[in-house]
């Protein structure tokens, strides 16, 4: 399996307009809800509920909001970029620019954890992060991921 198996061009936003955590989650959830045929409000509710347990802003300009959704058939990824940066209550207190949104079915704990770990590992590579922040289109994001994507 690869990250590209779960992310689609339609769920990639390279110019997030939102300036706060709730707005970013709302903005990222919209195309994912449409693609997966789910209620947008339910996705936002699940992600905000997860954020209450602790911020998914892991620091170094990165956040990976994630949650499990009842009724979802398979794992879905979204991606967003904010050139200005957003206060996502990251662990290091710095603005967040790169967002990977991860939704998985209730019963897919193993896959959910594996893809979270894979994304986290890739985002530790400075060159990969830099290329993502310079992406100006969904195609650029997909190409950047394609260059490092391996089976996991």
Secondary structure, 3 states (H helix, E strand, C coil): CCHHHCEEEEEEECCCCCCEHHHHHHHHHHHHHHHHCCCHHHHHHHHHHHHHHCCCEEECCEECCEEEECCCCCCEEEEEEEEEEEECCCCCCCCEEEEEEEEEECCCHHHHHHHHHHHHHHCCCHHHHHHHHCCCCHHHHHHHHHHHCCCC
